[in-house]
């Protein structure tokens, strides 16, 4: 297991493996996205309280879930960077930040579109919304801090610390609707007994969530491969890749 993990952490090995997986992942993503959108926009019944406006959850909820998941991945990479100083973890962390920021912005934007007809306003300083906005600032902080430091090994350690410290915001976001009086809807899918949602609505939602996860892997592979080429441009394996001597 250790040897496999160590081999995966090798930049040239990761570059080749990621390149082989990208076409397959793209095909699976397209299939899941089409299926999920059809299920959510056509197959799922109209909500008896929210009407057709509930269908925005098929974008909003997966984006919100991914905004948390990507940051947890970054925090994990931060620990790996601090403890083992693995170069690939540095690449994954900084490559994940723009993707996570995009998911977070999408969650906030679609939440506002849903909030206007439901709450009568585009924005409220609700515990869930405010903590999600802080998450966006954390993502932007990681991107800005990494760009501000010229030595990328030092920059990686700095953003690793920021990612680890910022992970405290993740449980706050998740449990905010339970800890504080919130306008935001409580948990329906992740309840311990059973989801409070019709299965015809739930299945397309889970398919969309899976498609968003695969999209993250695709975007991460593409961004990480580009970052590896920038960092390793003077190495032998990159020269061999480009046909050089």
Number of C-alpha atoms within 10 A of each C-alpha: 6 7 8 8 9 10 13 15 16 13 21 19 13 18 19 11 13 19 15 11 13 16 12 11 17 17 11 14 21 14 13 20 21 14 15 23 19 13 21 26 17 11 13 19 15 16 14 8 9 12 10 12 15 17 21 15 19 22 20 24 19 22 25 23 17 24 26 21 15 22 26 18 18 28 23 17 24 29 18 17 23 17 9 10 16 17 17 19 24 27 22 21 27 26 22 25 25 19 22 26 23 17 25 26 19 19 25 21 15 18 21 19 17 21 18 12 12 14 13 9 12 15 16 14 11 16 21 22 21 16 19 24 17 16 24 21 14 21 28 16 16 26 19 12 15 21 13 11 13 9 10 15 14 12 18 25 18 18 25 27 16 19 26 18 13 18 19 12 16 18 11 16 20 16 14 20 18 14 10 11 10 15 15 17 8 13 14 12 14 10 10 8 7 9 13 12 12 11 11 13 20 19 16 23 24 16 22 27 24 18 24 21 19 19 19 19 19 21 18 22 22 16 18 25 22 15 18 20 18 11 15 15 13 10 10 13 17 19 14 10 11 10 8 9 9
